[in-house]
Amino acid sequence: MTFFIIILFSFFIVSVGLLLYIYIGYPLIIVVLAKLFRRPIQKTLIFPTITIVIPTHNEEAVIREKLDNILSLDYPRNLLQIIVCDDASNDSTTGIVRKFSYEGIELSEESARAGKVGALNRALQLATGEIFIITDADIIVSKDSLRELIANFADENVGCVISQTRMLASESEASESGGLYWRYETLLRQSESNLHSTVAATGHMMGLRRKIMRPIPTNIILDDFYLAMMTIRQGYRVISEPKSIVWERPTESIGDEANRRRRLTAGRYQMLLIRSDYLSQLPNLLRFEVVSHKFLRLVIPHFMILALATNILLAINLPAISLPTLRITITILLVFQGIFYFMALVGKLLSNTTIKKLKLSRIFILAYFLCATNFASIAGLLWYLSGQYTVKWQQAKRG
C-alpha cells in the first residue's frame, strides 16, 4: 500500500476508534470500575434547613405549577426557604410569584438582565439554609425527591448531590430520543458516583452545602459544571441520587434541542480553553472522567466528518489496497455510514410529519437526533470563538 493509503487508513482508524471509545468504551470502563471499587454513601434521613432557589426569566407559562410543585414536596415547610430570583422578566412571571408571598416565597428581582449566574449569586447572599438547592423553573420534582437528595448529606464527604432527570412523555420528535439520552447519561452518572464523583452535574435540581459555596464568576456559561468542579476541588464528592427524580419537559423539536446543545458546547469550550487550570488540581481518576465524559464529546462531530471523508477516499482507492479482507471491511463500513446518514436525512423529513408517531420511524428520528445535536457542537465552537456567546439563557420551547 502507498504512503497516502496508510495515512488515510490511520486517520480512519483513529476517528472510528475514538468514536467507539466515547460511546461504548468509556461507559464500559466506568461501569466495570464502579462494580469493582464501589464507594457507598452513608445515607441517613436528616432534616437540615434548606434554601431552594428558582432562577427565572419569562417563565409565566410554568412558574405557578413550579411553585405549587415545590410547596407540595414531602419536607417540613418550616425548614424551607424558597427564593425566586428573577432575571428581568418582561412577562407576568414576577406578578404570579408575588401571589405566593402568603406562602412565604421570597422574590428577588433584577431590572437588567445578568443571566442565571447573576441570579444565583443574588440568591447566595439571601440564603439562610444549610443546603443550597438549585432547580429550574420548568422542571417538575417528584414528591419525595428532596428528602432522598438531602439524605446523602448525612455523609460528610458529600458536597453536592444531583437528581436524576427523566423525560415527560410527549409527541414531539425530541421526546423519545431525549429520553434515551437521559437513560444513557443516568448509567454514566450513577457509575461515576459509585466510583467517586460524577462530573456531569445538571441544574435541573442540584444541592450543595452552603458552607462550600462561593460567588460564581459572572462570565461562566455552565454554572452547574462549574459548581461541580468547585465541589470536587474542595475535596468533596458529587453524587447522583437515583431515588431523587425530576421530570423535564421535552423540547418541541430537535432543532430546539440542537440550539440548547450549542450553548452547552460553548460552555464546555469555555471551561476547557479558559478555565482548564482546575484539571491539574483534580485526582487522576476524576481528570480521566472529565476528559472522557465531557471534553472528548466536543470532538465527536469532527471525527464523524473525518471518519466519513477518509472512508470515502479509501473506497475510491480500493484498487491500491492489496489485502482483500481490508477492501471488504472498508466497503462494508462505508455502506454502514451511508445508511446511518441516509436514516438521519429521512428522520429529519419524518420529524415534520404525522408519520413520526409510527414505531418504525423512531430509529430514523434517533439518527437525526444524534446528527443534529452532535453537529450543534460545531455551531457552539464557532459561537464561542466569535465572542458572541452570552451568559443570558434563553429557554427552549417545550411541550
N, C-alpha and C positions, 0 to 999 in steps of 0.2 A: 504493500500500500504506500501511496505517496505521503510526503510530509503533510500536505494540505489535508488529506483524508484523516490522518492521525490527529491533527489539531481539531478538526471538526468533531471527530468521534470523542475526543477528550472533553470538549465543551459540552457535547450532548450528554455524556455520562455524568459530568458534574452537575448539570442542571437537573436532570431527571433524578439523580441520587439525592440532591438537596431537597427537591420537592417531596420525595418519598420520606426523607428524614423528618421534615416539618410535619407532614400529615400523619405519618404512621410510626416512624422510628422513635421520635421523641415521646409520643404518648405511650408506646410500649415500654420504653426505658423507665419513664417516671412511674408507670403503674407497677412494674416489677420492683423498683426500688422502694416504693411505698409499702408493698407487701412484705419485703424483707426487713426494712428498717423503720417500721411504723412508730411514730411518737404520739401516743394517745394524749388527748386533752383531759384534764381533771375537771370535768363539768359538774357543777352543783347549782341547784336552784337558788339564786340570790336576787335581791331586790335593791340595787343601788339607785340613787337619784339619776334621772336621765334627762338630757336636753335633746329634743327631736327638732331638727332643722329641715325646713322645706324651702329650698330656693325656688323662686317663681319669676316668670316673665310671660305675660299674656296667657295665663292658664285658666281663663274663665270657664272653659269647657269641662275642666276636670277638678278644679280646686275644691268645690263643695263636696264632691264624692270622696276626695282625698282626706279632707278634714273629718268627715263622718267616719271614714275608714280608720283613721288614727285614733279617734275617740272611742272606737269600739274594740281596741286591742285589749287582750287579756293581760293587763298590768295595772297595778294600783295607780289610780289617777292622781293622787296626791304626791306621787313621786315623779310625775312627768311635767316637764316644762316644754311647751310646744311653741316654736317660733317660726313664723313665715317671713322669710327675707325676700322682699320683692325688689326686682331689678328694673325699676322704671316701667312698669306695665302701663300700656295705654288703652287697656280694655277694662272690664269690670272686676278684675281679679281682686284688687285691694278692697273694693266695696263688699264683695262676698265674704272676704276674710273678716272684715270688721263685724259682720253679723254674728261671728262666732266668739266675740270678745267675752260674752257672758259665760263661755266655757273656759275662760282663762287663756285662750290662744292669743299670743303676742304677735304684733305686726311691726316689722322693721322695714321702712320704705326708703328708697333711694330715688332722687329726682332725675339723675342722669345715669345712664347705663354703665355699669362697671363689670358686668359678667358674673358668672357663677362664683368665681374666686372672691370677688368683692363681697358678694352676699354671704359667703361662708366666713370670711374674716369679720364681718359685722356681727354675725351670729356668735362667733367665738368670744367676742367682747361681752355679749349679753348672757352667755351660757352660765348656768349655775350647777348643772348636773355633773355627776362623776363620770358618766359616759356620754359621749357626744355622738348622736346618731344623725346621719345624713340620709335623706330619702327624696327621690324625685317626685314631683307633683303628679305625674301621670302613671305612677306605679301603685298597684293595689297590694296591700300587705295582708297576709293570712293572719287570722285572729291570734294564734299563739306564736307567731314568728318572732316578735320582740322578746318574749320570755325565753325562747330557745336560743336566740342570738346572745342575750345577756348572760346565760348560764356559762358560756365559755370564759367570761372574765373572772370566774372563780379561780382560774389558773393564772397565777401571777406572771407567767411567761407570755401570755396572750396580750397583745396591744391593740389589735384590730380584727374585727370579725365582719365578714360579708355574708349576706343572704344569697340563696340560690334563686336564680331567675328562671321562670317558666313563661312560656308564651300563651297568652289567651287565644282561644280558637277564633278564627276569622276566615272569611272567604277571600281575603287579599292574597295575592300570589306570594307575598313575602312571609306569610304566616307559617306555613309548614316548613319552608326552608329555614326560616329563622328559628323555629322550634328545634330542628335537627342541629343547628349550630349551637344552641344553648345546651342541648344534651351532650354534645361533644365537649363543649367548654366545661360543663359540670364535672365530667370524668377527669379532665386535666386538673381542674382547680382542687377537687377533693383529694386526688392523689398527691398533689403538691403539698396540700395542707397536712395530710397524714405523714408525709416525709419531714416537713418542717413548716414551710410557709408557702402560700400561693402568691404569685407575683401578678395575678390578673384580677385586681380589685375593680369593682364597678360601683358607681354611686347610686344604683337603684335603691339599695339600703345597705349602709355600712356603719359600723360603730367603732369608735376609738376611745381609749382612755383620755379624758380631757387633760390630764397632767402631762401627757406627751405631745399635746397639740401646740403648734406654733403657727403664727400667721403665714399664709401661703403666698409666695411671690406672685405679684399681680399679673405677670405675663404668662403664667402657666396655663396651658390649654387643657391638659388631662389632670385635673385636681385629684381624682381618685387614685391614679397610678402614683402620683407624687406623694400622696398621703401614705400609701402602702410602703413605698421605699423609705419614707421618713420613719415609719414604724420599725422596719427591719434594721435600719441603721442605728437605732437606739437599743437594739438587742432584743426586741420583742418579736413574737410570731404573728403572722397574718393568716387567719383561719377562715375557711369556707364552711359554713354550718348547713348541713343537708336538711335539717328539720326546720330551718327558717326560710320559708318560701315566700317569694314575692312574684307578682304577675305583671308582665309587660304587655301592653297593647301592641300588636304588630303594626309596622308601618304600612301605609296604604298601598305602596308599590315598591318594587325592588329598586326603582330609581331613587326613591326617598331613602331607602336603606343605604344605597351607594353614596348619597350625599352625606349621610351620617358617618359612613366609614372614611370619607375624605377628611373630615375633621379629626377623627381618631388617629388617622395616619399622620396628619400634620403634627399632632401632639406627640406621637412616638418619635418622629424625626427630631422634634424639639428636645425631648429627653435624651436622645442619642447624640445629637450634634452639639448641643449647648450644655447640657447638664449631665454629661457622661461621667463626671468625676465620682459620683456615688457608686459606680460599678466596681471601682477598685477597692471600695470600703466594704463590699459585700463578701460573705463567705463564698468559697468556690462553688458549693452546691447551688446557692441562690443566684450567683452570677451565671451559672450554667442554665438555670431556669429562665432568667430574664432574657438572655440571648436567644435561647431556643424557642420560648413561648411567645415572646413579644417582638424582638427585633428581627429575627430571621423571617418573620412573616412579611416584613416590609419588602423583601426581595422576591416574593412569590410571583408577582406579575412579570418581573424582569426575566426570571428563569423560565416562566411559561413561554414567553416570547422566544427566548434563546433555545429552549427545547424544540419548539416547533420549527424555527428557522434552520437549526443545524440538522434536524431530521429531514427536512425537505432537501437541503443541499446534499446530504448523504444519499438520499434516494436518487437524486439526479446523477450522482457519481457512482452508482451501483456497479457499473462495469469495471471500475477501477479497484473494487474490493474483491480480493481473491477468495475469501472464506465464504462458502455457500451459506453456512449457518448464520453468519453475521449479516449477509444480504437479506435473508428471510426475516431475521429479527428486526432489522431497520424498516423493512416494508410493513411488517405487522404493526410496529409501534406507530408508524405514520398513519396507518389506517385507523388505529385506535384514537389518535389525536384528532384526525379528521372527523370521526364520528362524534367525539366529545364536543368539538366546536360547532358542528352542524346541529347537535342537540341543543346547544346554548342558543343558537340562532332561532331554532324552532321554538324554544322556550320563551324567547323574547316576543315572538309573534303570538304565541298562545296566551301570554300574560295579559293581553288586551282583549281577549275573547272569553266567551262563556265556556269554551271547551276546557279551560284551565281547571274546571271543577272535576274533570274525569281523572280517575286514578292513573291512567296511562300517561297523562300529561305531566304528572308531578316530577318524573325523572328528568324531563326536558326543562322544566322550570328550575329544578335544582341545579342543573348545569348552567343555566342562565344566571342564577343567583351567585354561584361560585365565580363566574367570569366577571359579572358586574361589580361585585363587592371587592374582588381582588384587584381588578384594574382601576378601581377607585383609589387605590394606593398611589398610583402614578399621579392622579389628579391632586392627591393630598401632598405629595412631594413638591409638585410644581406650585401649589398654593402656598406651601411653607416657604420655598425658596424665593417666591415673588415678593414676600413680605406683606402680602395682602391678608394673611390669616388674622383671625380675631379671637379673643377670649370670650366674646359675647356669643352665647349659644343661641341657636335657632331650632325650635322644635320641629321634628319631622311630623308630617301628617300621619296620624294613627287612627286605626279603626276603633 
